[in-house]
């Protein structure tokens, strides 16, 4: 009986709670220099980190899904070269202790209809 109650409660929580944001790393045509806070708020996007590695420019974003990332990239007037899902929490203290090149190993390329390459 208690197991059924726990299972039912877990199901209710899973359905009732809003979906968590996903993390994406977008390879850009130029360095990311920030964006308007109202734009980011309206698109439910937050920038976690931006960096350049071996001449490539990236911005790591929290977003509800890749469609929000597409809208954001188009709104800031940048060209996306590549879109990646991140298979770990980029801002986790363990990840932060890794070098950028090590963290890039957690990127998984995903289909990107708005990317230029």
C-alpha positions in Angstrom: 0.0 0.0 0.0 2.8 2.4 0.9 4.6 1.5 -2.3 1.6 2.3 -4.3 1.2 5.6 -2.6 4.8 6.5 -3.2 4.6 5.5 -6.8 1.4 7.5 -7.3 3.0 10.5 -5.7 6.0 10.3 -7.9 3.8 10.0 -11.0 1.8 13.1 -9.9 5.0 15.1 -9.3 6.5 14.0 -12.6 3.4 15.2 -14.5 2.7 18.3 -12.4 6.2 19.8 -12.3 7.3 21.9 -15.3 9.9 20.3 -17.6 13.5 21.1 -16.7 15.6 23.1 -19.1 18.2 21.3 -21.2 21.7 22.5 -21.9 23.1 23.2 -25.3 26.4 24.3 -26.6 26.2 26.3 -29.8 29.3 26.8 -32.0 29.0 30.3 -33.4 30.6 32.2 -36.3 32.0 34.8 -33.9 32.5 35.3 -30.1 29.3 35.6 -28.1 29.2 39.0 -26.4 26.0 38.7 -24.4 22.4 39.5 -25.2 19.6 41.7 -24.0 18.2 40.4 -20.6 14.6 40.9 -21.7 15.2 38.8 -24.8 16.7 36.0 -22.7 13.9 36.2 -20.2 11.2 36.1 -22.8 12.8 33.0 -24.5 13.4 31.4 -21.1 17.1 31.1 -21.9 20.2 31.7 -19.7 23.8 31.7 -20.8 26.0 29.5 -18.6 29.3 30.2 -20.2 30.9 31.4 -23.5 34.4 30.6 -24.6 36.7 30.1 -27.5 38.7 27.0 -28.1 41.1 26.5 -31.0 39.6 29.3 -32.9 36.0 28.0 -32.4 33.5 30.1 -30.5 30.9 28.6 -28.2 28.0 29.7 -26.0 26.5 27.2 -23.5 22.8 27.8 -22.9 20.0 26.5 -20.6 16.9 26.4 -22.7 13.5 24.6 -22.7 14.5 22.9 -26.1 16.4 23.4 -29.3 13.6 25.5 -30.8 14.2 28.2 -28.2 17.9 28.1 -28.9 17.2 28.6 -32.6 15.0 31.6 -31.9 17.7 33.0 -29.6 20.5 32.6 -32.1 18.4 34.2 -34.9 17.4 37.1 -32.6 21.0 38.0 -31.7 22.1 38.0 -35.3 24.7 35.2 -35.1 25.2 32.3 -37.4 25.2 28.9 -35.7 27.8 26.5 -37.1 26.9 23.5 -34.9 24.4 22.6 -32.2 25.2 20.2 -29.4 23.3 18.7 -26.5 25.3 18.4 -23.3 25.2 15.0 -21.7 26.2 16.3 -18.3 25.5 19.4 -16.2 28.0 22.0 -17.6 27.9 24.0 -14.3 28.3 21.0 -12.0 31.4 21.6 -9.8 33.0 18.4 -11.1 32.6 19.6 -14.7 33.9 23.0 -13.8 37.1 21.5 -12.6 37.7 19.9 -16.0 39.5 21.8 -18.8 37.4 23.1 -21.7 38.8 20.4 -24.0 37.8 17.7 -21.5 34.3 19.2 -21.1 33.9 19.3 -24.9 33.9 15.5 -24.7 30.4 15.7 -23.2 28.9 17.4 -26.3 26.6 15.4 -28.5 26.0 16.8 -32.0 22.3 17.1 -32.7 20.4 17.9 -35.9 20.4 21.6 -36.6 18.2 23.0 -39.4 19.2 26.5 -38.7 23.0 25.9 -38.7 25.0 27.3 -41.6 27.2 24.2 -42.1 
